[in-house]
Amino acid sequence: MDEKSQHLDSIRDIKKMMERSSRFISLSGLSGVAAGICALVGAWFGYGIVHGSHGDEIRNNLLRLRDKEGDISLADYAGNSLLKIGLLTFAAAFVSAFIFTYIRSRKNHTPLWGTTARRLMVNVCVPIAAGGIYLLTLLKYGVFGLIAPGCLIFYGLALINASKYTLVEIRYLGYGQLILGIINLAYPGYGLYFWAFGFGILHIVYGTVMWWKYERNSGDESAVHNQ
């Protein structure tokens, strides 16, 4: 029995080593919750601008810019409050996600940056970079109704593409973002609501599930490896 237990322990150790080398397991559920909260706060401010006292002014300015040159340059649009809110929301979500992931990597004694992390980042960044170029082109020509669904679609593709290097829940989050983006294509006037649901609610749900499954107990690392 003792010899059998030793063999089982050896197999578990080998499994842990293989997962450490093939998957980035330091993603924190709290980072997803924090990113979702940042997105909801950003959507709330965006809603106040679009539907509040400044909404008519913004729409009139966009129409004026389109009438002036036929399209809207990035320099003209850079001063728009909605773009500023989007950039601030992204920065806040990125910083919070990095902090919680760093804390978890220290807790689990796993490196934050390594071969697997680089592969994960490459697989995330390629669809995001392509999507960024596409969305900037939409901004240039004033096709604002496709911005929100474009964000959701390319972000979903990035998550699905990178899911093979991290926990499987990332893939399901990516599917959710992708489906929302495709549905939003049929309702371009409701982009802010889809954006808030995808980047806000789905991230909070995903982060909560991740935290409950892997982090609520002190032995969260062993819970990951035993999956």
C-alpha positions in Angstrom: 0.0 0.0 0.0 2.8 2.4 0.9 4.5 1.7 -2.5 1.3 2.3 -4.3 0.8 5.6 -2.5 4.3 6.6 -3.4 3.6 5.9 -7.1 0.4 7.9 -6.9 2.2 10.8 -5.3 4.9 10.7 -8.0 2.2 10.8 -10.7 0.5 13.8 -9.0 3.9 15.6 -8.9 4.5 14.9 -12.6 1.0 16.1 -13.4 1.6 19.3 -11.4 4.9 19.9 -13.2 3.4 19.4 -16.6 0.5 21.8 -15.8 2.9 24.4 -14.5 4.9 24.3 -17.7 1.9 24.2 -20.1 -0.8 26.5 -18.4 -0.7 29.9 -16.8 -2.6 29.2 -13.6 -2.1 32.5 -11.7 -5.1 34.3 -13.1 -7.2 35.5 -10.2 -10.9 35.5 -10.1 -10.8 38.8 -8.2 -9.1 40.4 -11.2 -12.1 39.5 -13.3 -14.5 41.0 -10.7 -12.4 44.1 -10.5 -12.3 44.5 -14.3 -16.1 44.0 -14.4 -16.7 46.7 -11.8 -14.4 49.1 -13.7 -16.4 48.4 -16.9 -19.7 49.0 -15.2 -18.4 52.3 -13.7 -17.2 53.4 -17.2 -20.5 52.4 -18.8 -22.3 54.4 -16.1 -20.3 57.5 -16.9 -20.7 56.9 -20.7 -24.4 56.6 -20.3 -24.5 59.9 -18.5 -22.7 61.6 -21.3 -24.7 60.0 -24.2 -28.1 60.4 -22.6 -27.4 63.3 -20.3 -27.1 67.0 -20.9 -24.0 66.6 -23.0 -25.5 64.0 -25.4 -26.9 66.4 -27.9 -23.7 68.4 -28.0 -21.6 65.3 -28.7 -23.9 64.1 -31.5 -24.0 67.6 -33.0 -20.2 67.8 -32.9 -19.9 64.4 -34.6 -22.3 65.4 -37.3 -20.4 68.7 -37.8 -17.1 66.8 -38.2 -18.7 64.4 -40.8 -20.2 67.2 -42.7 -16.9 69.1 -42.7 -14.7 66.4 -44.3 -16.8 63.4 -44.9 -15.1 61.4 -42.2 -13.7 62.0 -38.7 -10.0 62.1 -38.1 -8.5 60.5 -35.0 -7.2 63.9 -33.9 -10.8 65.2 -33.9 -12.2 62.3 -32.1 -9.4 62.1 -29.5 -11.0 64.9 -27.5 -14.3 63.1 -27.2 -15.3 62.3 -23.6 -16.4 58.8 -24.5 -13.0 57.8 -25.8 -11.4 59.2 -22.7 -13.7 57.1 -20.5 -12.9 54.0 -22.5 -9.2 54.5 -22.2 -9.4 55.2 -18.4 -11.7 52.1 -18.0 -9.2 49.9 -19.8 -6.3 51.3 -17.8 -8.1 50.8 -14.5 -9.1 47.2 -15.4 -5.6 46.3 -16.6 -3.9 47.6 -13.4 -6.4 45.9 -11.1 -6.1 42.6 -13.0 -2.3 42.8 -12.8 -2.3 43.5 -9.1 -4.6 40.6 -8.2 -2.8 38.2 -10.6 0.5 39.2 -9.1 -0.8 38.6 -5.6 -2.0 35.1 -6.5 1.2 34.2 -8.3 3.1 35.1 -5.1 0.7 33.1 -3.0 1.1 30.0 -5.2 4.8 30.5 -5.6 4.5 30.5 -9.4 6.4 32.9 -11.7 4.3 35.7 -13.1 6.3 35.9 -16.3 7.7 32.9 -18.1 7.4 30.9 -21.3 3.7 30.0 -20.8 2.9 33.6 -19.8 4.6 34.8 -23.0 2.6 32.4 -25.1 -0.6 33.5 -23.4 0.2 37.2 -24.1 1.0 36.6 -27.7 -2.2 34.7 -28.3 -4.2 37.5 -26.6 -2.4 40.4 -28.3 -2.6 39.2 -31.9 -6.4 39.3 -32.1 -6.5 42.4 -29.9 -4.0 44.3 -32.1 -5.9 43.3 -35.3 -9.1 44.4 -33.7 -7.6 47.7 -32.5 -6.6 48.6 -36.0 -10.0 47.7 -37.3 -11.8 49.7 -34.6 -9.6 52.8 -35.1 -10.5 52.6 -38.8 -14.2 52.6 -37.8 -13.5 55.6 -35.6 -11.9 57.4 -38.5 -14.9 57.0 -40.8 -17.4 57.6 -38.1 -19.0 54.1 -38.0 -19.7 54.4 -34.3 -22.5 51.8 -34.2 -20.0 48.9 -34.8 -17.4 50.0 -32.2 -19.1 48.1 -29.2 -19.8 44.9 -31.1 -16.3 45.0 -32.6 -14.8 45.3 -29.1 -16.7 42.3 -27.9 -16.0 40.1 -30.9 -12.3 40.7 -31.0 -11.9 40.4 -27.3 -13.9 37.1 -27.3 -11.6 35.8 -30.1 -8.6 36.8 -28.1 -9.8 34.9 -25.0 -10.7 31.8 -27.0 -7.3 31.9 -28.8 -5.4 32.2 -25.5 -7.5 29.7 -23.5 -5.3 26.7 -24.4 -2.5 28.3 -22.3 -4.6 28.9 -19.1 -7.7 27.7 -17.3 -10.6 26.5 -19.3 -13.1 29.0 -17.9 -11.4 31.7 -20.1 -12.7 29.9 -23.2 -16.3 30.1 -21.9 -15.9 33.8 -21.1 -14.6 34.3 -24.7 -17.6 32.5 -26.1 -19.9 34.7 -24.1 -18.2 37.9 -25.4 -18.2 36.6 -29.0 -22.0 35.8 -28.9 -22.8 39.1 -27.3 -20.8 40.9 -30.0 -22.6 39.1 -32.8 -26.0 39.8 -31.4 -25.0 43.5 -30.9 -24.4 43.7 -34.7 -28.2 43.5 -35.1 -28.8 46.2 -32.6 -26.0 48.8 -33.1 -27.9 51.5 -31.2 -27.6 49.5 -28.0 -23.9 49.1 -28.0 -23.4 50.7 -24.6 -25.7 48.1 -22.9 -24.0 45.1 -24.6 -20.6 46.6 -23.8 -21.7 46.9 -20.1 -23.1 43.4 -20.0 -20.1 41.8 -21.7 -17.2 43.6 -20.1 -19.0 44.2 -16.8 -21.5 41.5 -15.8 -19.8 38.6 -17.6 -16.5 39.5 -16.1 -18.0 39.7 -12.6 -19.8 36.3 -13.0 -16.6 34.7 -14.4 -14.4 36.2 -11.7 -16.8 35.0 -9.0 -16.9 31.5 -10.3 -13.1 31.4 -10.6 -12.7 32.7 -7.0 -15.2 30.2 -5.7 -13.7 27.3 -7.5 -10.0 27.9 -7.0 -9.4 30.6 -4.4 -11.9 30.6 -1.6 -9.9 27.9 0.2 -6.3 28.3 1.2 -5.4 25.2 -0.9 -6.5 26.8 -4.1 -3.4 25.7 -6.0 -4.0 22.0 -5.2 -7.6 22.5 -6.3 -6.4 23.7 -9.7 -4.0 20.8 -10.2 -6.6 18.2 -9.1 -8.9 19.2 -12.0 
